[in-house]
Amino acid sequence: MNTEDSAQAAESPRLSRRMRLQYEPAQTRWVLLYPEGMVQLNDSAAEILRRCDGSKPVSTIIDELETLFSVQGIAPQVRSLIEEGTKRGWLD
């Protein structure tokens, strides 16, 4: 991923085409599936990644989550997960 792609992912992140986010009833949690395996997500990570569809800027994702959870000041945690997800190839 070049610098321009990284900047775009940071602005309006999108789940990688190689990944599939789905709820696993047997595990009672959201998981991120990819050809080599699976990542089990905690509830907050799943809520963040569910919103990474390439159409929403990070600021909108943060606003939605703050409203959903009735909290303020979660921007650093949201940005951190998006940054980590980009590094791990979860997000394009």
Secondary structure by P-SEA (a helix, b strand, c coil): ccaaaaaaaaabbbccccbbbbbbccccbbbbbcccbbbbbcaaaaaaaaaccccccaaaaaaaaaaaaccccaaaaaaaaaaaaaaacccc
